[in-house]
Amino acid sequence: MSCSDYDAEHLRDELARDERVSELGIEVSISGGKAFLSGKVSSAERREAVGEVAREILPHCTVVNEVTVTVLNEPNLENIG
Amino acid sequence: MIRIAAVGDVHFGDDSAGSLAPHLETLAGNADVLLIAGDLTKHGLAQEAAVLAHDLTGAPVPVVAVLGNHDYHCDEQDDIRHGLELAGVTVLEGESKVIDVAGETLGIAGIKGFGGGFAGACGSDFGEPEMKAFIRHTKAASALLCERLSALETDYRVALLHYSPVEDTLVGERLEIYPFLGSYLLAEAIDSAGADLAIHGHAHAGSEKGATANGVEVRNVAQPMLQRPYTVYRLGYSDQSEESATATRVG
């Protein structure tokens, strides 16, 4: 079975619904039989969970997990009005 | 002057304990209230909200929140709200809260809001029941937001939402998903009632700054976009000589 664009959307749906991930903002693109994952999550554990779910849902694709972990900077201040 | 710290989309899970609390210590002396613009939890579980509630327990300022779409996923939104309220957090859904700050009053009208899209590319209250229900949910939320904002007789008024009222703060998201990220009906409500600031989350890949057609400032505070624990917005600040009116570091 080849890796298709349908697979990308099925995976995106599962990444939202799977309790280990619950992410709506992960981009999935298919190219050359590989599934490329990108986006941001809040921890290394959640990044690993994204890859884990992807490998379960798309066992026939090579998963390339390019999701990054958000690092929080110092708070900002802005005057309004 | 009132200082509003705001953040959204903290998406707390069982693995998040202690991730916010250290940042909240810096609120003391820098902010008068903390607003959280929805998506408090990862999967919409009450136990996830309990982890957040524990982190918020030590907040040195009042905390006011709305729920987001994630918080509804497991139909535990009532338990999520209850757990947060037990920890002293005010949760608004079509409601308002007034906070006194050194002789001035801040009124916050809070509601999750919903999608539907923006002028020229939005859904209509027409057709299948599911489509009508979708748009009518946004219409009802917008009407309630207008009502609650209009009723506030405070020095400053803020609309606290999860979904966006404007397109400006969605720039960076894919254009195709704008109708799932907000609605012009929310902006129309804000402009009809008037407000000093509108805060929202939901758009992780969006932009921070925008404004309604009538010039009400809108800020997207989704934490994945801010990449900060929160941002502080000062309303009524007048001493131009003290600090620049543009962004500067708090800490």
Chai-1 contact restraints between the chains, C-beta under 6 A:
chainA,res_idxA,chainB,res_idxB,connection_type,confidence,min_distance_angstrom,max_distance_angstrom,comment,restraint_id
A,E19,B,H43,contact,1.0,0.0,6.0,A-B,restraint_1
A,S22,B,K42,contact,1.0,0.0,6.0,A-B,restraint_2
A,S22,B,H43,contact,1.0,0.0,6.0,A-B,restraint_3
A,G25,B,H204,contact,1.0,0.0,6.0,A-B,restraint_4
A,K40,B,P224,contact,1.0,0.0,6.0,A-B,restraint_5
A,E45,B,D15,contact,1.0,0.0,6.0,A-B,restraint_6
A,T70,B,P224,contact,1.0,0.0,6.0,A-B,restraint_7
A,T70,B,Q227,contact,1.0,0.0,6.0,A-B,restraint_8
A,L72,B,R228,contact,1.0,0.0,6.0,A-B,restraint_9
A,L72,B,P229,contact,1.0,0.0,6.0,A-B,restraint_10
A,N73,B,Q227,contact,1.0,0.0,6.0,A-B,restraint_11
A,N73,B,R228,contact,1.0,0.0,6.0,A-B,restraint_12
A,E74,B,R249,contact,1.0,0.0,6.0,A-B,restraint_13
A,E74,B,G251,contact,1.0,0.0,6.0,A-B,restraint_14
A,P75,B,R228,contact,1.0,0.0,6.0,A-B,restraint_15
A,P75,B,P229,contact,1.0,0.0,6.0,A-B,restraint_16
A,P75,B,Y230,contact,1.0,0.0,6.0,A-B,restraint_17
A,P75,B,V250,contact,1.0,0.0,6.0,A-B,restraint_18
A,N76,B,T231,contact,1.0,0.0,6.0,A-B,restraint_19
A,N76,B,A247,contact,1.0,0.0,6.0,A-B,restraint_20
A,L77,B,V232,contact,1.0,0.0,6.0,A-B,restraint_21
A,L77,B,T248,contact,1.0,0.0,6.0,A-B,restraint_22
A,L77,B,V250,contact,1.0,0.0,6.0,A-B,restraint_23
A,E78,B,Y233,contact,1.0,0.0,6.0,A-B,restraint_24
A,E78,B,A247,contact,1.0,0.0,6.0,A-B,restraint_25
A,N79,B,R234,contact,1.0,0.0,6.0,A-B,restraint_26
A,N79,B,Y237,contact,1.0,0.0,6.0,A-B,restraint_27
A,N79,B,A245,contact,1.0,0.0,6.0,A-B,restraint_28
A,I80,B,L197,contact,1.0,0.0,6.0,A-B,restraint_29
A,I80,B,E217,contact,1.0,0.0,6.0,A-B,restraint_30
A,I80,B,Y233,contact,1.0,0.0,6.0,A-B,restraint_31
A,I80,B,L235,contact,1.0,0.0,6.0,A-B,restraint_32
